[in-house]
């Protein structure tokens, strides 16, 4: 049977949700190898074995894998990405028996992993580690927490997102705040979601005492009042280990429940990721929106071209496209110009459209329509585009040269 799997992979805790299941499985992001055998344990079991002295614990797996670090256990050196791969396999198995057998491989099985940050080294490490799940690479996707929140919220009742939606994530590391808004009245309904870590975060250790809980309640209330003072909110969501007992924060609880719905969801981002995975198994998406967030482009990028004597706009990448997958190459023949104009049209009213002109400096002078230019684009992040323009010449009369232009453009 095929599956849609969502994984929220964080430095402290990891949540795995299989679409259709009621709850996500949440476990510490740690792995332990037995001292005398090559048997591995993860999560709470790993902690128990370590405390008994039966194994050696490795934590901070995501960071270890991202910096290509190693860990030596019982005289054996393990790559960080190898340990992360073992962890992922065991974490999925904890959420679903026989998670990726021969019966579950193939086009119908989708895996979406969500991360709190989309740095290149993190994405590369996770994609390499996920190979061990035996899911084809084209069915493994990485999204940010903002996109996972979108799928989670939009998969619920509409009254929860008629106005703005707030989300607080209280983890071992930090307090994060996210905000989502559906913008209607445009050509296609657009969903904007942004998130940021709060400077006012606190260690969860303080919740072990009454005084610490009062301090945490005061900090959360202050953040809520500051962040949510100027908008109407339909709902507020809470997630993360720090919100396992919302009764620790009575003032904050009263504030977020005032004239709006408030929900606590364990493994919220994993739920959103599994919804995204399931949506990819559908012939047509159930979410007719343009998503604008940290893992999606926020602008249409195009250039004006002439085809069959007609001038038209050639779209290179569209707002809402996953930027990590939005790369490509086209061939152009400049006509009465020695430059290429790139049009950038941000979605919404936050920025004005603009045109970036790239002169073909260093390209050989040739008669008009006798130069073919190869244009390659890629996106290292949501707000940055890389361009490469190469001289391809024109047949035997005008052979290509080594002329090449690299540009990096802020979107």
Secondary structure, DSSP 8 states (H G I E B T S, - for coil): ---EEEEEE-SSEEEEEETT-SS-EEEES-EEEESSS--EEEHHHHHHHHHHTSEEEE--HHHHHHTT-EEEETTEEEEHHHHHHHHHHHHHHHHSTTTT-TTT-STT-EEEEEES---HHHHHHHHHHHGGG---GGGEEEEEHHHHHHHHHHTS-GGGSSSEEEEEEE-SS-EEEEEEEEE-SSSS-EEEEEEEEETT---GGGGGSHHHHHHHHHHHHHHHHHHSTTS-EEEEEEESGGGS-GGG-HHHHHHHTTTSEEEE-TTHHHHHHHHHHHHHHSSS-S--SEEESTTB--EEEEEEEEETTEEEEEEEE-TTSBGGG--EEEEE---S-SEEEEEEEESSSSS--EEEEEE-TT----STT---EEEEEEEEETTEEEEEEEE--BTTTB---S-EEEEEEE-
